[in-house]
Structures are given as structure tokens and as C-alpha cells.
Amino acid sequence: MKRIAFLAGTSGLIGMQLLHQLLKNTDYDYVISVGRRKLALKHDKLVQVEGDFSKIQHWDLESKLRAEDLGGVFFPIWEAIRTRSAEIHAFCSLGTTIKVAGSKEKFREIDHDYVVLFAQWTHTLGASKFLYVSAMGANPASSIFYNQVKGEVEEDLKLIPFDYLGLFQPSLLLGNRKEFRFGEEVAKIVTKPMVWLKLAPKYRPIYDHQVAKAMISYALATKSAKVEVVPSKDMQKF
């Protein structure tokens, strides 16, 4: 077995693109999707694990895999994780909005706490690389709450000793979201000409599939840097 990918935030805009691309990518033998609930999707390479993210550090992955594995198909996955015989990459696109979360406190719990807990958990399981969807403008000293939280996540992830940490900072995302975001839709209309005319790569909107392709490409590349911040303009080429 070559590689196993862990993925959190699968049901989101970039998460769904990551899932589809990871399942098609022959460099990954299995994709373990981690979430609060399972997706209505089946694939030979897909393993779905569900649970309360706030308690993820207490999850018994072996038991969860066995509960889903009546025929013993998943046994080689756990053996590869247990014996560290497969390379493990973790991808995280967890995120919400204050409106959906209901409060700043709940937003911080999801966008900060759950991300860091997922990272710590995958590191204990042997993940060597962690790739996180942050945001353009992420800065723990920002006066904008959203950017402040994203910046705090980045700083806390740097404390976890992964061999490689990729921090991806996309600009406005283009794609088909499940929920309607009025401000985001207005911004898309205003900035869409920048995409057509290929103007201002640093600031122009970027498609969800471009971010996903960039993350997988960076994960599979040999990296000398331990921490790498990937701006939106560098993802535009994918």
C-alpha cells in the first residue's frame, strides 16, 4: 500500500472536490473521510468514519473501521496505519460562517478547534503531511474576526511536528455551494470579469477544483520546506 489520505470537511465546496480527485488519483490507495455524518456516496477506495469532532482525540479508529467492515476488507488499512507501512497525508477543508454556526464562539470551535484537533489526531496516526484550506488575509493580529481565526489556526498547526505543512490561502471561491451566501454571490458577480480577463491573479476568484488540484499536487511533490504558505495566485495555474 502506497498512500492513505485522511480528509475532513468532505461535504464542503473544496472538500467535495478533494474527495472526487483523491478517489480518481492512483497515488492514493484509500481515502478516509472523517465527518459528523456519512455522505450518500460509495466507492471502493472510500472509507467513511463519523463521530463528534470535539472528542476526536478519544476516537478508537480501529474499532470504527471494524464497525464498518463486516467482510474484513478494511483490515489492510488499519494494518498499514498501525505498522506505518503506508504514507499518510491529511487534508482539511473544515469551515463554516458565523451565520451558519450561530455565534462567534461556535464559529471558532468549528474553524479553529476542530481543525487543530483533527491535525493532532492524524499526526498521532502517522500523518507526515497536513494540507489545510485557510484564507487570503489570514492573520492572528487581523481586526477582521474571520481572518484572525484563520491566522490563529495556521499558527497552532505550525506547532504540530508534521514533515510538511501546506497552508493554502485562496481568494474568493467559485463553485456550487449547497448554501446561499448573499455577500459572496454579489462579490462573484463583481469580480468574475477578473477571471475571464485573467487579471490580478493574487486577488481574482479561484475555482474550487483548482484549489483541490493544487493541494494534491503539493502533497505528492517532494518538499524541502517544512511549512509552506500557498497564495491564491500560485493555485491559479491548476
N, C-alpha and C positions, 0 to 999 in steps of 0.2 A: 504494500500500500504506500502510495507516494505522499498524498496530502489530504488533510481533512480541513474543511472550512467551518468555522462557527459563525453564525450570523444572528444578530439581534436587530430588531426594527424592521423585520421582514415585510410587514404589511404596509409600510410607508412607501413614499414615492421612490426614493433611491433604493430602499430595501428590496422592493419587488424586482427592480431591475438587476440588483446584485444577485438575487436568488436565481433568476432566469439565466443570467450569464454564467454563474458558477455551475449550474446544473449542466450547461452545454460545454463547459470547459473541461477538456480531457486531463488537465493538470490536477484536477481535484477528483478524488475517488468518491467522497461523500460530503454532503452539506448538512450540518446540524443546525436547524432553525430553532432559535430559543425565543419563546414569547409567552404572553399571558394566556393565549388561546391558540389552538391549531388553525392552520389555513385549510381551506377546502381544495387541497391540491395533493396529488400523489405522484411520486416519481421514484424510480429505483434507487437514485442517489440521495434522495431526501429523507432525513430523519427529523421528526418534529418532537421537541421537548417543551412542555408547558409547565408554568408554575408562577409563584409570586416572586417578582424580581427583588423585592425588599429582603427576601430570605434566600437569595440565590447562593450565598456562601455556605448555606447549610444543605444545599441540594446534594443528593446522592445520585450522581449521573448514571452509575452502573445500574442502580435499581430502576431509574426512569427508563433506561434503554431496555432493560429486561421486561418491563411492564408493556412496552410497545412491540416486543419481539417474541411472538409466540412460536416462531419456527427456527429461532436461533440465527437468523440472518445477520443480526447486528452484533453478534459475538466478536467477529474480527475487528469491528470498530473499537469496541471497548478494549480489546487486547492491544490494538495499535496505540491507543491513548495511554493505557496502563504501562506499557513497555517502552513508550516514547519511540516507537518504530516508524511513526509517520510524522511528517512535518505538519504543524498545526498553525493555521492563520485565522485570526479573529477579525470579523468585520462588524462595525457598529454604526447604524444609522438611526438609532433611537432619538426621538424628539417629538415635541408637541408645540402647542401655542398656549399662552396664558388663558385665552378664551376657552379652548377645549379642556385644559387642565382644571380651570375653575378658580385658580388663585396663583399668586406668585410662588407660594410655598409648595404647592403641588407641582407647578412647572419645574421648580428647582429639583424636586425629588426625582422627577422623570428624566429631565435633561442633564442633570448632574449626578445625582446619587446612583441611579440605575446604571448609567454608563460606566461609572467608576467601579461599581460592584461587579458588573459583567466583565470588565477588564481584569480585575483582580481574580475572579473565578477562572477565567480562561487561562490566565497565567499559571495558576496552580495546576491546571490540567496539562500544561506543557506548551501553550501557545508561544511561538517565538516572535510572531509579528502581529501587531494590532493596528488596524486601519479605521479611522474614525471620521465621520462626516461632521465637521464643525461648521463654521460660517465665516464669510468675509467680514472682517471687522472684529473678530473675536479678541477680547482684551479684558483681563480681570479688573483693570482700572477704568473701564468704559463707564460713562454716565448712562448708557443705554442698558437696561437690565438684561435683555436678551444676549447682547454681545458680552456683557460682564460674566454671565453664567457660562457661556461657551468658552470664554477665556479661562475661567476657573477650572473647567473640565480639562482643558488642554494642559494646564499646569499640574493638575493632580495625576493625569495619565503619565506625565514625564517621570513621576516618582516610582512607577512600576517598571522593574528592570526587563522590559522586552528587548530582544535583539534589535528590533526595528519598530518604531512608532511613526505612522504616517498620519498627519493631521491635514485633512482636506477641507479647504475653505472656499466653497462655491459661492458665486453671486446668486442673484435671483434664479430660482429653479423653474424650468419649463417641463411640463409633463401633465399627466392626467391624475390629479389628486382626487381622492374619494370625497373629501370635504371641501366646501366652497370657502375661499378666503377672499373677501371683497378687496381689501387693500392690495393683495398680491395680484389679483386679476387686473386691477387698474394699472399696476406697475408693469405687468406684462404687455398691455396694450401700448403703453407709452414707450417702453424700451425695445419692443420687438423689431423695429427698424434697425437697431444696432446689430441684431443677429443677421438680418438679411444683407446688410451692407458690410458686415464683418468689421464693425467699428469698435474701438475701445475694448479690447479683449479682457482687460482687467475688470471691467465693470459690466460688460454686456451679459444678458441672461445666458444660462447654460442648461442644456437638456439633461434630464435625469440619467439617461443611458450613457452620456459622456462621462459623468462623474463615476458611475459604476465601472465602466471600462477602464478609467484611469486608476481606480482603486485596485482592481485585479491586476492590471499591468504592473503597478508599483509593487504589489505584493509578490509577484513572481520574479521581479528583477533582483539582481544581486546588488545590495545596497551597502555602501561603506558608512554612510551616516546613520547614527543611532536614532536620531529624531529628525524628521523632515516635514516642513510645512509646505503644502502644495497649494499655491494660489489658483484662483479660477482660470486665469489666463493660460496656465500650464495644462489644464484639463480640457481646454477648448479644442485641442488638436485631436482628441479621441472621438 
